[in-house]
Amino acid sequence: MSPAAPATKATDPARKVRIVLWILLAAVVGVGLIWYAVFTATKPEPAALKPVAEAQLVRDDSHRVTSPATEKAQLVEFLDFECESCRAADPLVQELKQEYGDRITFVHRYFPLPSHKNSGQAALAVEAAAQQGKYEEMVAKMFETQPQWGEKQEFQNALFRTFAEGLGLDMEKYDAAVAAEETRERIRKDFADGKALGVTGTPSFFLDGQKLTLNSEEQFRQLLDDAAK
């Protein structure tokens, strides 16, 4: 683990404003009641819609993107790869990872919004890549290319497959993972946990179990600073 970067950085004020506006906008994005149709072109069987017995903020298989030697706190982010707010917030989150990743465990949970045609498909592609050790690389690719495929009304699976090829994945294993019911269930469980925990939009952040209401980058950084002491 590299040492934490200085807490004070020279950043573009306009970018700060955009990040804050997107995060605030996310707070009013409703997830709706029909959440199960986001993973495939057809609806899954009703049995697959059964909510998890007990919601958990972090599960054993949750994606931990930092691994501090001594953990002071956990920051959990529920995200949607087609969400413009998530993409706008990602540069700040990456900065915070560099600054606090040696003390805070950053955790990602899937939360594909039903209003986004390809958010569930993107989550499947990311999880399939994760099964070959390329989770963060595929996440970065999704956010980098979001303007290319976001808000499309046609499924973008073929494009996502080219991303997997570009990462050098075993495509037979990738295709099998994307098609596997276990992969869909993995994402459904994240979504069900989020709904049970009060997530209504993305990105949503929980710091040591408390859902954050963020007003500024400075406030976000201060919260992490206090938690990391």
Backbone bond lengths (Angstrom), bond angles and torsions (degrees), N, CA, C in turn:
res aa  C-N    CA-C-N  psi(-1)  N-CA   C-N-CA  omega(-1)  CA-C   N-CA-C  phi
1 M - - - 1.452 - - 1.521 109.19 -
2 S 1.316 116.11 127.99 1.450 119.47 179.97 1.514 109.24 -76.45
3 P 1.331 118.37 154.01 1.454 120.14 -179.93 1.507 111.59 -65.06
4 A 1.322 115.01 154.09 1.461 119.96 -178.01 1.511 110.18 -65.71
5 A 1.334 115.33 141.11 1.461 121.03 177.46 1.514 108.79 -75.55
6 P 1.337 118.26 159.65 1.454 120.46 179.04 1.506 110.80 -56.75
7 A 1.311 117.22 145.63 1.455 122.03 -175.46 1.509 112.03 -70.66
8 T 1.321 118.55 -23.54 1.461 121.55 -177.56 1.515 109.40 -104.16
9 K 1.329 115.14 126.46 1.454 119.84 -178.36 1.514 108.93 -130.45
10 A 1.347 115.46 152.92 1.457 119.66 172.39 1.501 107.80 -84.48
11 T 1.324 118.28 112.12 1.446 121.74 -177.33 1.511 110.23 -123.04
12 D 1.291 115.89 160.03 1.447 123.17 -179.66 1.525 108.62 -74.70
13 P 1.334 119.71 115.77 1.473 121.13 -178.29 1.520 112.55 -56.42
14 A 1.326 116.86 -37.70 1.455 119.25 -179.47 1.519 110.77 -63.89
15 R 1.345 115.68 -37.78 1.471 118.52 179.05 1.518 110.25 -66.62
16 K 1.344 116.42 -38.70 1.463 120.00 177.27 1.524 110.43 -57.49
17 V 1.317 116.13 -46.50 1.462 120.49 -178.66 1.514 110.34 -61.26
18 R 1.337 116.03 -43.92 1.461 119.23 -179.39 1.514 110.72 -61.79
19 I 1.333 116.66 -43.66 1.460 120.44 -179.41 1.518 110.54 -60.30
20 V 1.310 116.74 -47.78 1.461 120.80 -178.19 1.519 110.55 -63.20
21 L 1.333 117.57 -42.93 1.457 120.50 179.74 1.512 111.56 -62.14
22 W 1.333 116.53 -41.15 1.457 119.04 179.65 1.520 110.94 -66.01
23 I 1.330 116.85 -42.06 1.468 119.36 -179.84 1.521 110.39 -64.35
24 L 1.339 117.23 -41.44 1.454 120.33 177.96 1.520 110.83 -65.45
25 L 1.339 116.88 -39.83 1.454 120.67 178.28 1.516 111.04 -60.75
26 A 1.344 115.51 -36.84 1.462 119.46 -178.11 1.515 111.87 -61.53
27 A 1.318 116.78 -27.90 1.459 120.28 -176.65 1.520 112.32 -65.62
28 V 1.353 117.13 -22.35 1.453 119.76 -177.84 1.522 112.45 -104.94
29 V 1.316 116.92 7.53 1.465 120.12 178.23 1.514 108.42 -84.73
30 G 1.286 117.68 112.14 1.467 120.63 -179.14 1.504 111.37 -79.73
31 V 1.331 115.90 149.36 1.462 119.14 179.75 1.515 111.88 -92.96
32 G 1.339 117.47 -15.40 1.451 120.10 179.77 1.521 111.82 74.67
33 L 1.321 114.94 177.28 1.457 119.92 -179.29 1.510 112.51 -96.47
34 I 1.336 117.28 -22.83 1.472 119.12 -176.82 1.511 108.52 -93.63
35 W 1.346 116.39 91.64 1.455 119.92 -172.31 1.508 112.99 -107.83
36 Y 1.335 117.07 -7.12 1.451 119.03 -169.63 1.509 113.97 -89.18
37 A 1.343 118.61 -9.60 1.459 119.81 -175.30 1.517 112.88 -92.13
38 V 1.312 118.92 11.44 1.458 120.96 -173.84 1.511 113.35 -85.70
39 F 1.323 118.08 -10.59 1.453 119.24 -171.63 1.522 113.56 -96.31
40 T 1.315 118.27 -27.19 1.451 121.43 -178.38 1.516 109.36 -141.31
41 A 1.336 115.82 168.36 1.453 119.72 177.57 1.523 111.11 -70.34
42 T 1.317 117.87 -20.37 1.454 122.71 177.62 1.511 109.14 -116.00
43 K 1.313 116.98 155.17 1.450 121.36 -178.56 1.522 110.16 -76.03
44 P 1.339 118.42 143.36 1.437 121.38 176.48 1.519 110.86 -72.93
45 E 1.310 116.51 168.47 1.444 121.22 178.36 1.523 109.85 -64.14
46 P 1.345 117.82 148.43 1.459 119.99 -179.16 1.513 114.00 -53.64
47 A 1.316 118.44 -32.37 1.464 120.76 -179.06 1.516 111.53 -60.14
48 A 1.349 115.88 -28.42 1.465 119.64 -178.48 1.520 112.10 -75.16
49 L 1.335 117.26 -9.72 1.446 120.83 -176.28 1.523 112.48 -89.29
50 K 1.311 117.95 -4.97 1.453 121.91 -177.87 1.530 110.11 -60.57
51 P 1.341 118.24 124.21 1.469 119.94 -178.86 1.514 111.71 -67.43
52 V 1.325 115.32 158.27 1.456 119.34 178.39 1.516 108.89 -65.19
53 A 1.343 116.33 148.68 1.457 121.18 -175.67 1.525 111.31 -64.46
54 E 1.312 117.24 -38.00 1.449 121.11 -178.05 1.523 108.93 -143.48
55 A 1.318 115.54 120.15 1.458 119.22 -178.23 1.514 110.52 -67.79
56 Q 1.331 115.55 142.08 1.454 121.49 177.18 1.520 108.62 -131.10
57 L 1.316 115.52 136.88 1.460 120.01 179.26 1.521 110.91 -71.81
58 V 1.319 116.65 -39.02 1.458 122.10 177.71 1.520 108.29 -132.89
59 R 1.309 116.37 132.03 1.465 121.42 177.52 1.533 109.11 -111.47
60 D 1.316 114.41 167.51 1.466 119.08 -178.69 1.524 111.58 -57.95
61 D 1.351 117.18 -34.04 1.462 120.39 -176.67 1.530 112.72 -94.97
62 S 1.332 118.19 6.61 1.466 120.12 178.32 1.529 110.36 -64.06
63 H 1.324 115.62 147.00 1.468 120.13 -176.37 1.524 110.56 -80.68
64 R 1.309 115.58 109.48 1.462 122.26 175.95 1.520 107.88 -94.04
65 V 1.325 116.73 117.77 1.465 120.65 -174.19 1.520 112.51 -100.17
66 T 1.321 117.41 -0.76 1.464 122.01 166.28 1.520 107.49 -134.99
67 S 1.327 115.70 153.75 1.467 121.07 -177.97 1.519 109.88 -135.98
68 P 1.331 116.90 74.74 1.467 118.92 -178.65 1.526 112.00 -64.95
69 A 1.327 115.85 142.47 1.460 119.97 177.48 1.520 110.41 -63.27
70 T 1.322 116.06 -38.88 1.462 122.13 175.64 1.518 108.09 -125.37
71 E 1.316 116.34 108.28 1.462 120.66 -176.41 1.522 110.87 -81.40
72 K 1.331 115.20 125.76 1.457 121.82 176.11 1.530 111.85 -98.52
73 A 1.330 116.68 -27.84 1.463 120.86 -176.44 1.526 108.73 -162.99
74 Q 1.343 115.25 169.36 1.462 122.27 174.16 1.521 109.47 -125.86
75 L 1.334 116.03 134.33 1.454 122.01 173.81 1.524 107.48 -116.52
76 V 1.320 116.15 115.32 1.461 121.89 -177.91 1.525 108.73 -106.22
77 E 1.332 115.31 129.51 1.464 121.11 178.64 1.518 109.64 -117.38
78 F 1.334 116.36 123.49 1.466 121.52 169.86 1.520 106.49 -92.03
79 L 1.344 116.62 124.52 1.462 119.60 -172.44 1.522 112.80 -136.89
80 D 1.320 113.50 160.84 1.463 124.47 179.93 1.525 105.86 -131.83
81 F 1.328 117.37 122.81 1.463 120.67 -174.07 1.527 113.50 -71.62
82 E 1.335 117.41 -14.77 1.464 120.30 176.60 1.530 111.39 -95.60
83 C 1.312 116.69 -3.54 1.463 121.95 -176.91 1.525 110.26 -79.74
84 E 1.332 116.63 122.46 1.460 120.72 -179.98 1.526 111.52 -65.73
85 S 1.334 117.01 -31.29 1.461 120.02 177.48 1.522 111.01 -64.60
86 C 1.329 116.73 -40.48 1.468 120.80 178.54 1.519 110.21 -63.77
87 R 1.323 116.14 -42.36 1.468 119.64 179.75 1.527 110.51 -65.28
88 A 1.342 117.05 -40.15 1.460 120.43 -179.36 1.519 111.53 -67.46
89 A 1.339 116.45 -34.30 1.462 120.21 -178.66 1.520 112.61 -80.69
90 D 1.328 117.73 -19.04 1.465 119.92 -172.53 1.531 114.46 -59.07
91 P 1.341 120.43 -41.11 1.474 118.09 178.01 1.523 113.15 -58.63
92 L 1.315 117.06 -38.83 1.457 120.02 177.36 1.524 110.48 -67.24
93 V 1.319 116.73 -43.08 1.469 119.85 179.35 1.526 110.35 -61.04
94 Q 1.328 116.96 -38.57 1.460 120.00 177.91 1.532 110.64 -64.27
95 E 1.332 117.09 -39.64 1.460 120.03 176.70 1.526 110.74 -62.05
96 L 1.324 115.93 -44.36 1.456 120.46 -178.28 1.530 111.38 -65.85
97 K 1.316 116.41 -34.10 1.469 120.07 175.28 1.521 110.56 -60.75
98 Q 1.334 116.24 -43.25 1.452 119.61 -179.89 1.524 111.29 -65.98
99 E 1.326 116.73 -36.38 1.459 120.79 -176.65 1.526 113.26 -78.09
100 Y 1.332 116.06 -38.48 1.455 119.76 -170.93 1.532 114.15 -118.48
101 G 1.318 116.95 0.85 1.461 120.33 -174.69 1.518 115.08 -65.01
102 D 1.336 117.24 -15.90 1.460 119.55 177.24 1.526 112.12 -85.76
103 R 1.362 115.57 -4.37 1.459 119.82 179.40 1.526 113.17 -129.39
104 I 1.330 117.13 -24.00 1.457 121.67 -177.20 1.524 109.32 -117.99
105 T 1.321 116.48 133.64 1.465 121.36 174.38 1.521 108.59 -85.40
106 F 1.336 116.74 117.19 1.463 122.75 175.93 1.528 108.06 -90.50
107 V 1.329 116.45 127.52 1.462 122.03 -175.38 1.520 109.34 -124.54
108 H 1.327 116.73 135.83 1.461 122.25 176.30 1.532 110.06 -105.94
109 R 1.327 115.36 137.96 1.467 121.65 170.97 1.528 107.96 -126.87
110 Y 1.339 116.27 142.79 1.462 121.37 178.11 1.527 110.12 -76.00
111 F 1.343 115.74 136.62 1.467 120.42 174.46 1.526 109.49 -148.61
112 P 1.354 116.87 68.05 1.468 120.50 -178.08 1.523 111.27 -70.29
113 L 1.313 116.66 120.69 1.459 121.67 -176.75 1.531 110.93 -76.14
114 P 1.334 118.00 136.53 1.467 121.21 -178.77 1.516 113.63 -60.58
115 S 1.328 117.26 -24.61 1.464 119.94 -178.97 1.528 112.72 -73.94
116 H 1.315 117.34 -9.79 1.466 121.82 -179.55 1.528 110.09 -104.50
117 K 1.301 115.57 118.42 1.465 121.98 -173.66 1.519 112.14 -58.18
118 N 1.339 117.05 -41.18 1.464 120.17 -171.63 1.523 114.70 -109.45
119 S 1.315 117.07 9.32 1.463 118.14 -178.47 1.522 112.09 -66.76
120 G 1.338 116.39 -40.39 1.464 119.02 177.55 1.516 112.05 -66.66
121 Q 1.345 116.36 -40.28 1.461 120.15 178.92 1.524 110.75 -65.73
122 A 1.332 116.51 -38.38 1.462 119.92 177.79 1.526 110.43 -63.85
123 A 1.341 116.57 -41.19 1.459 119.96 177.98 1.526 111.07 -62.06
124 L 1.319 117.25 -40.45 1.463 120.47 176.69 1.529 110.96 -60.53
125 A 1.323 116.33 -44.33 1.465 120.45 179.78 1.522 111.20 -63.17
126 V 1.339 116.32 -41.58 1.465 119.98 179.60 1.523 110.33 -65.72
127 E 1.323 116.52 -43.64 1.477 119.01 -179.32 1.528 110.92 -66.33
128 A 1.334 117.05 -36.50 1.474 119.67 176.91 1.523 110.17 -63.72
129 A 1.335 116.61 -38.82 1.466 119.94 176.64 1.524 110.69 -67.69
130 A 1.329 116.31 -37.26 1.467 120.44 179.80 1.526 111.13 -60.65
131 Q 1.307 116.54 -33.98 1.459 120.44 -179.89 1.526 112.25 -67.69
132 Q 1.336 115.64 -13.08 1.466 120.32 174.45 1.534 111.30 -113.61
133 G 1.328 116.07 21.98 1.460 120.40 175.11 1.509 115.71 76.33
134 K 1.340 117.95 20.26 1.468 120.94 -176.51 1.522 111.24 -122.28
135 Y 1.331 117.27 36.83 1.457 120.41 -178.08 1.521 111.77 -60.95
136 E 1.319 117.99 -57.83 1.464 120.65 -174.81 1.519 111.79 -64.30
137 E 1.330 117.22 -34.37 1.460 120.27 179.15 1.532 110.92 -65.16
138 M 1.335 116.91 -40.50 1.464 119.46 179.87 1.525 110.93 -73.31
139 V 1.323 117.94 -36.40 1.469 120.37 175.10 1.528 110.05 -58.36
140 A 1.325 116.46 -47.68 1.463 120.77 179.67 1.528 110.88 -59.97
141 K 1.318 116.73 -40.16 1.466 120.91 -179.95 1.521 110.84 -65.50
142 M 1.322 117.00 -40.72 1.465 120.41 179.58 1.527 111.06 -61.80
143 F 1.321 117.24 -46.16 1.463 119.29 -179.46 1.527 111.64 -69.43
144 E 1.323 116.52 -37.83 1.471 120.81 179.09 1.522 111.28 -60.66
145 T 1.317 116.91 -39.33 1.467 121.33 -173.52 1.523 113.33 -101.16
146 Q 1.317 118.01 3.54 1.470 120.33 -175.33 1.527 113.46 -51.03
147 P 1.354 120.28 -41.39 1.475 118.98 178.42 1.526 112.91 -60.16
148 Q 1.316 116.58 -22.99 1.465 121.03 -178.43 1.529 111.61 -76.95
149 W 1.336 117.43 -37.22 1.460 119.84 -173.23 1.524 114.45 -119.51
150 G 1.336 118.16 -14.75 1.450 120.41 -178.64 1.522 112.66 -67.04
151 E 1.325 115.46 148.52 1.464 122.85 178.50 1.524 113.43 67.77
152 K 1.315 117.53 10.87 1.464 120.20 175.24 1.530 109.48 -76.37
153 Q 1.305 115.72 148.78 1.460 120.55 179.52 1.527 112.25 -96.61
154 E 1.335 116.52 0.06 1.458 120.77 175.24 1.530 107.94 -110.68
155 F 1.322 115.84 147.31 1.455 119.35 178.01 1.525 110.14 -64.17
156 Q 1.327 115.40 140.36 1.461 122.32 -174.62 1.534 112.41 -108.28
157 N 1.337 115.95 26.60 1.464 119.75 -176.54 1.523 112.70 -57.41
158 A 1.337 116.59 -40.36 1.466 119.30 -178.01 1.529 110.22 -63.51
159 L 1.324 117.02 -39.77 1.461 120.20 177.98 1.524 110.54 -65.42
160 F 1.329 116.62 -43.94 1.461 119.94 178.97 1.528 110.74 -60.62
161 R 1.306 115.72 -33.61 1.474 119.25 178.63 1.530 110.51 -65.91
162 T 1.331 117.57 -35.59 1.467 119.02 176.70 1.528 110.95 -66.06
163 F 1.333 116.89 -32.22 1.466 119.45 175.39 1.530 109.73 -62.40
164 A 1.329 115.85 -42.89 1.465 120.64 179.65 1.524 110.87 -63.06
165 E 1.327 115.79 -40.94 1.467 119.58 177.70 1.522 110.24 -62.71
166 G 1.340 116.38 -41.14 1.460 120.63 -179.95 1.517 113.03 -64.20
167 L 1.334 116.77 -26.46 1.464 120.92 177.30 1.526 112.28 -85.25
168 G 1.339 115.47 -0.18 1.466 119.34 177.77 1.516 114.16 75.68
169 L 1.330 117.63 26.61 1.454 120.33 -178.92 1.522 111.20 -74.91
170 D 1.322 115.32 155.54 1.459 122.05 170.63 1.530 105.81 -71.61
171 M 1.322 117.62 109.03 1.455 120.89 -170.61 1.524 113.10 -71.59
172 E 1.302 117.37 -27.44 1.463 119.07 175.94 1.532 109.72 -65.49
173 K 1.321 115.99 -42.96 1.464 119.95 178.31 1.532 110.69 -69.60
174 Y 1.320 116.47 -38.17 1.460 120.34 178.22 1.527 110.81 -60.91
175 D 1.328 117.19 -49.83 1.464 120.92 -179.55 1.520 111.22 -59.97
176 A 1.325 115.87 -40.16 1.465 119.60 179.91 1.521 111.00 -65.64
177 A 1.324 116.65 -39.25 1.469 120.31 -179.68 1.521 111.31 -67.94
178 V 1.336 117.15 -41.76 1.459 120.67 179.07 1.523 110.88 -61.89
179 A 1.315 116.83 -36.69 1.467 121.37 -177.37 1.522 113.39 -83.81
180 A 1.319 117.62 -13.27 1.462 121.09 -172.36 1.525 111.91 -73.82
181 E 1.321 116.38 135.75 1.456 121.09 175.88 1.522 110.98 -62.64
182 E 1.320 117.33 -31.17 1.473 120.24 179.38 1.532 111.21 -62.34
183 T 1.339 116.40 -35.44 1.465 119.73 178.95 1.522 110.43 -68.55
184 R 1.323 116.81 -43.11 1.459 120.44 177.42 1.533 110.76 -61.78
185 E 1.322 115.47 -43.12 1.457 119.31 -179.19 1.523 111.39 -64.35
186 R 1.313 116.75 -35.03 1.468 121.75 177.23 1.536 110.31 -58.53
187 I 1.336 116.33 -42.76 1.460 121.08 -179.35 1.524 110.72 -75.14
188 R 1.317 117.40 -40.40 1.469 120.53 176.82 1.525 111.07 -57.44
189 K 1.321 116.38 -39.83 1.462 120.09 -178.17 1.524 110.43 -65.17
190 D 1.343 117.39 -41.43 1.464 120.49 175.79 1.526 110.07 -59.37
191 F 1.324 115.81 -46.09 1.454 120.47 -178.14 1.524 110.84 -63.17
192 A 1.329 116.55 -44.25 1.460 120.51 -179.91 1.526 111.12 -63.16
193 D 1.326 117.05 -40.56 1.465 120.34 175.72 1.524 110.25 -59.55
194 G 1.327 116.23 -46.04 1.447 120.04 -178.78 1.517 112.25 -60.41
195 K 1.338 116.87 -46.44 1.461 120.02 179.36 1.516 110.86 -59.99
196 A 1.327 116.55 -44.56 1.460 120.71 -178.84 1.525 111.93 -64.55
197 L 1.334 116.63 -27.58 1.459 121.46 -178.89 1.536 112.67 -90.43
198 G 1.326 116.33 1.73 1.459 119.82 175.29 1.505 115.69 95.31
199 V 1.334 118.07 14.51 1.463 120.53 177.32 1.525 108.72 -73.56
200 T 1.315 117.08 128.92 1.458 121.68 179.35 1.523 112.51 -124.69
201 G 1.323 117.84 -5.40 1.459 121.85 179.66 1.508 109.56 -164.89
202 T 1.310 115.42 173.87 1.467 119.80 -177.95 1.523 110.29 -128.70
203 P 1.349 117.43 149.63 1.457 125.33 -4.51 1.526 111.11 -78.07
204 S 1.332 116.13 145.76 1.464 121.71 173.53 1.522 107.90 -119.45
205 F 1.330 116.14 132.94 1.458 121.59 -175.97 1.527 110.52 -117.60
206 F 1.336 114.67 140.01 1.457 122.34 173.67 1.523 107.76 -123.49
207 L 1.311 116.41 126.52 1.459 121.51 177.29 1.521 108.43 -111.32
208 D 1.324 115.63 114.78 1.467 121.55 -177.02 1.522 111.31 49.66
209 G 1.334 115.12 44.83 1.447 120.90 174.50 1.505 115.95 87.79
210 Q 1.338 118.39 -8.97 1.455 121.94 -178.18 1.525 110.43 -101.68
211 K 1.339 115.97 126.12 1.458 120.23 178.49 1.525 109.13 -70.31
212 L 1.325 116.65 130.33 1.461 121.43 -175.49 1.524 111.52 -91.54
213 T 1.322 115.31 140.49 1.461 122.73 166.99 1.515 106.07 -110.79
214 L 1.321 116.47 108.57 1.459 121.47 -170.76 1.521 111.34 -100.21
215 N 1.337 114.89 135.07 1.458 121.28 179.47 1.521 113.31 -113.29
216 S 1.334 116.98 -20.15 1.458 119.89 -177.77 1.520 109.81 -162.49
217 E 1.328 115.13 162.18 1.463 119.91 174.83 1.525 110.27 -62.83
218 E 1.319 116.68 -40.22 1.460 120.24 -178.53 1.521 111.31 -61.62
219 Q 1.345 116.75 -40.55 1.460 120.56 177.89 1.527 110.71 -63.83
220 F 1.335 116.80 -44.08 1.462 122.03 179.74 1.530 109.69 -58.91
221 R 1.311 115.14 -48.51 1.464 120.05 -178.59 1.534 111.39 -63.51
222 Q 1.330 116.52 -38.78 1.455 120.26 -179.82 1.528 111.24 -66.61
223 L 1.330 116.65 -39.36 1.457 120.26 177.24 1.539 111.24 -60.46
224 L 1.324 115.69 -43.59 1.456 119.41 178.59 1.530 110.99 -68.18
225 D 1.303 115.90 -38.24 1.458 120.65 179.26 1.529 110.58 -60.99
226 D 1.324 115.98 -44.77 1.466 120.25 179.28 1.531 111.01 -65.14
227 A 1.338 116.48 -41.06 1.459 120.37 -177.91 1.523 112.18 -69.33
228 A 1.334 116.69 -28.03 1.457 121.06 -174.55 1.529 113.58 -85.01
229 K 1.322 117.37 -4.70 1.471 120.16 -176.66 1.523 110.82 -73.03
